């Protein structure tokens, strides 16, 4: 089997000139989007992040409410009404059959002096819940950042794999053309032609699959950023120099120690546990007496309240009958007038101050059961915190081990790729001078393609494993 010089020329053009051409070609209509920009865009637009921020705002409002509970309670009431029929005038404390206009006003204030430190502990609990809300927002952002990192690197890897698949398709197409020419002049059999068609069809399928993966990861990344997929962008690949400076030597214990101080999942579980401890104190305070102090000022007005104008008697008014004799009992009537509104407010003005002590005796065991439930929730929160720390320690140890393995795999893949390129170059030279046939060249081409495929996968696997360590350390993620 022989391959024409045109095929060899195509192979050289693909493998030595195509990378330069690809770098020179840039879609001027698409926005260049770095990993940092993708992360910033996602954090700004993602709906889950906004929802977490709303929850954080609710926790802040609850803290403000808990602090305000320490302030005195002041209530003012003003009432005015007209009464018909026989009524007891609360101002004069007498019955009357005439319509009466009444007005009352009072101002009441009370403050809790002691309540088993419930309100103080509630403030502390709400502070921890607010911190937990902030760390929950950070956790949502962290999870989103990790998803962006994973998808961004998948997109870069799929794009490079697509490029390699297209290169292989060009080779397969050219080889198929040569086989068709040889078949027409009876130099090749039907089996040879069928094999070439099969190789070309497989290469075409690889391109389709690679293109589908590129579009899938592109769509997923756009969705994570809440970005319209129609607005195309170009992802930026890391250079070989950047790969060479990646730190691949870490100590799991050092990473774990730093993560305990800044990793959102740990801080979230910590603050939730502290909040449940204060909730236990609040529940215990409900078993203690409550002492409060209150005061009130009152005044009133009645259109039935009159005052004498002179001391002269102007008439007599019956007020009863003597039961034994039947004689009528009368009282003198003096000239009078309704006491003015302002004067009545002054005369009827009164104040009161006092203390109230409420001692819980029996309320269906609600307080004691609530205390027991609060203690259980605290124990559960302690367990959750320990689970988070244990899982974090496990994944950090795995991440360090995976990074070391990825680094070794990348170096081995690079060495294999270098050897495959040299083998392809040497085989091409041997073919040129007639020391090798076309089968040998195609084997070398296939080996080079597989080696390049492995390098691409190993490279982005190494980048991801390295950035995963930065993720646990709380370092900014960028390429």
Helices and strands as residue ranges (DSSP letters): H 5-12, I 13-17, H 18-24, E 31-33, H 35-45, H 47-68, E 73-83, E 87-89, E 94-96, E 100-114, H 118-184, H 190-224, E 233-235, H 240-244, H 252-262, H 264-285, E 290-302, E 306-321, E 328-338, H 341-347, E 350-358, H 366-432, H 438-473
